[in-house]
């Protein structure tokens, strides 16, 4: 299941309370990370729990 970038921004702001300057936004509605970068981020945080 993929979230739209707009939904991801809302989650960052409202649920996770990411400071506005640190929210990962987009240009043109696309994710700012490649699939490989996203996978690395998810694995990094998964390993840290």
Phi, psi and omega per residue, in radians:
X1 nan 2.241 3.110
X2 -1.921 2.446 3.037
X3 -1.645 2.590 3.025
X4 -1.219 2.769 3.121
X5 -1.100 -0.633 3.115
X6 -1.082 -0.721 3.095
X7 -1.148 -0.710 3.127
X8 -1.070 -0.673 3.119
X9 -1.153 -0.749 3.112
X10 -1.070 -0.758 3.128
X11 -1.090 -0.751 3.121
X12 -1.030 -0.752 -3.066
X13 -1.336 -0.824 -2.971
X14 -1.610 -0.647 -3.061
X15 -1.595 -0.890 -3.057
X16 -1.514 -0.308 3.124
X17 1.093 0.706 3.072
X18 -1.184 2.304 3.100
X19 -0.991 2.471 -3.071
X20 -0.860 -0.682 -3.123
X21 -1.228 -0.282 -3.090
X22 -1.825 -0.038 3.129
X23 -1.140 2.308 3.084
X24 -1.442 1.817 -3.129
X25 -1.663 -2.829 -3.124
X26 -2.558 2.902 2.998
X27 -2.074 2.073 3.141
X28 1.325 0.314 3.080
X29 1.420 0.081 3.140
X30 -1.639 2.663 3.076
X31 -1.155 2.481 -3.108
X32 -1.348 -0.140 3.137
X33 -1.976 2.617 3.026
X34 -1.284 2.945 3.093
X35 -1.020 -0.711 3.130
X36 -1.132 -0.755 3.103
X37 -1.101 -0.709 3.118
X38 -1.126 -0.763 3.124
X39 -1.045 -0.780 3.133
X40 -1.058 -0.786 3.135
X41 -1.047 -0.826 -3.129
X42 -1.100 -0.727 3.119
X43 -1.163 -0.664 3.135
X44 -1.063 -0.854 -3.104
X45 -1.264 -0.558 3.100
X46 -1.146 -0.716 -3.141
X47 -1.211 -0.395 -3.070
X48 -1.525 -0.059 -3.136
X49 -1.652 nan nan
